[in-house]
Amino acid sequence: MTIIKMDWRKLDLQAEGHAGSAPKGEDLVCCAISAITTTLAEYLINVKGARARYDMRDGSCRIRAKPLPWKKKQCEEAYKQAMTGLEQLSDQYPEYVAIEEVFKWPF
C-alpha cells in the first residue's frame, strides 16, 4: 500500500510504499502515483520563487516547497491539483492508496 501524507501548512507531500496492485514494473496504481508526483515536483522546480526540493526513490518520494510570499498561492494550487488526482486514486483503489492530511485544506 502507498501511504500519502500531505501537510498543507508546510507544503510537504510524502508518498511511501508500493501500491501492490500488480507485480513491480506492472503496477498501474504505482505508475499513476509516480506520474502525478513527478509532474508536481517538476512543475514546482520550474516556478521561480517556489524554492522547491524533492527526493524520489524506489517506493518513496518527498516534495516540499518553501515559496516566497508572492508565489505561495501558485504553489498551493499546484499541490491542490496533484492531491485531486491522488484522492481520485485513493477513492478508486482504497486497498492500495491511503491519504493522510495534516491541516486539511483550507486551513
C-alpha positions as CSV (number, residue, x, y, z in Angstrom):
1,M,0.0,0.0,0.0
2,T,1.1,3.5,-0.7
3,I,0.6,6.0,2.1
4,I,0.4,9.6,1.0
5,K,0.9,12.3,3.6
6,M,0.2,15.9,2.9
7,D,1.0,18.8,5.3
8,W,-0.7,21.9,3.9
9,R,1.0,24.4,6.2
10,K,4.4,23.2,5.2
11,L,3.5,22.3,1.6
12,D,5.1,18.9,2.2
13,L,3.9,15.9,0.3
14,Q,5.3,12.4,1.0
15,A,4.4,9.1,-0.5
16,E,5.8,5.8,0.9
17,G,5.5,2.2,-0.2
18,H,4.5,0.4,-3.4
19,A,0.8,0.1,-4.1
20,G,1.0,-3.6,-4.6
21,S,-1.8,-3.9,-7.1
22,A,0.4,-5.8,-9.6
23,P,4.0,-7.1,-9.8
24,K,6.7,-4.4,-9.7
25,G,7.0,-2.8,-13.1
26,E,3.4,-3.6,-14.0
27,D,1.6,-1.8,-11.2
28,L,-0.5,0.9,-12.8
29,V,-1.5,2.4,-9.5
30,C,2.1,3.0,-8.6
31,C,2.7,4.3,-12.1
32,A,-0.2,6.8,-11.7
33,I,1.2,8.0,-8.3
34,S,4.6,8.4,-9.8
35,A,3.3,10.4,-12.7
36,I,1.3,12.8,-10.5
37,T,4.1,13.3,-8.0
38,T,6.8,13.7,-10.7
39,T,4.7,16.2,-12.5
40,L,4.2,18.2,-9.3
41,A,7.9,18.1,-8.5
42,E,9.0,19.2,-11.9
43,Y,6.4,22.0,-12.0
44,L,7.5,23.4,-8.7
45,I,11.2,23.2,-9.6
46,N,10.4,25.4,-12.6
47,V,8.5,28.1,-10.7
48,K,10.8,30.9,-9.8
49,G,10.4,31.7,-6.2
50,A,8.9,28.3,-5.2
51,R,12.1,27.2,-3.6
52,A,11.1,23.6,-4.1
53,R,13.0,20.4,-3.4
54,Y,12.2,16.8,-4.0
55,D,13.6,13.4,-3.4
56,M,12.4,10.5,-5.4
57,R,13.5,6.9,-4.7
58,D,12.2,3.5,-5.4
59,G,9.0,3.3,-3.3
60,S,9.1,6.8,-1.9
61,C,9.1,10.5,-2.7
62,R,9.0,13.7,-0.8
63,I,8.2,17.1,-2.3
64,R,8.5,20.3,-0.3
65,A,8.1,23.9,-1.4
66,K,9.0,27.0,0.7
67,P,7.7,29.7,-1.6
68,L,8.3,33.3,-1.4
69,P,5.1,35.1,-0.3
70,W,4.1,36.1,-3.8
71,K,4.4,32.5,-5.1
72,K,2.6,30.8,-2.2
73,K,-0.8,30.7,-3.9
74,Q,0.6,29.4,-7.2
75,C,2.3,26.6,-5.2
76,E,-0.8,25.8,-3.2
77,E,-2.8,25.5,-6.4
78,A,-0.3,23.0,-7.8
79,Y,-0.5,20.9,-4.7
80,K,-4.3,21.0,-4.8
81,Q,-4.3,19.7,-8.4
82,A,-1.9,16.9,-7.5
83,M,-3.9,16.0,-4.4
84,T,-7.1,15.9,-6.5
85,G,-5.5,13.2,-8.7
86,L,-4.1,11.3,-5.7
87,E,-7.5,11.4,-3.9
88,Q,-9.2,10.0,-7.0
89,L,-6.8,7.1,-7.0
90,S,-7.4,6.6,-3.3
91,D,-11.2,6.6,-3.9
92,Q,-10.9,4.2,-6.8
93,Y,-8.3,1.9,-5.2
94,P,-8.7,2.3,-1.4
95,E,-6.9,-1.1,-0.8
96,Y,-3.7,0.3,-2.5
97,V,-3.7,4.0,-1.7
98,A,-4.3,5.8,1.6
99,I,-4.1,9.6,2.2
100,E,-3.4,11.3,5.5
101,E,-3.7,15.1,5.5
102,V,-2.2,17.4,8.2
103,F,-4.0,20.7,8.5
104,K,-6.6,19.8,5.8
105,W,-7.2,22.4,3.1
106,P,-8.5,25.0,3.6
107,F,-6.8,25.6,6.9
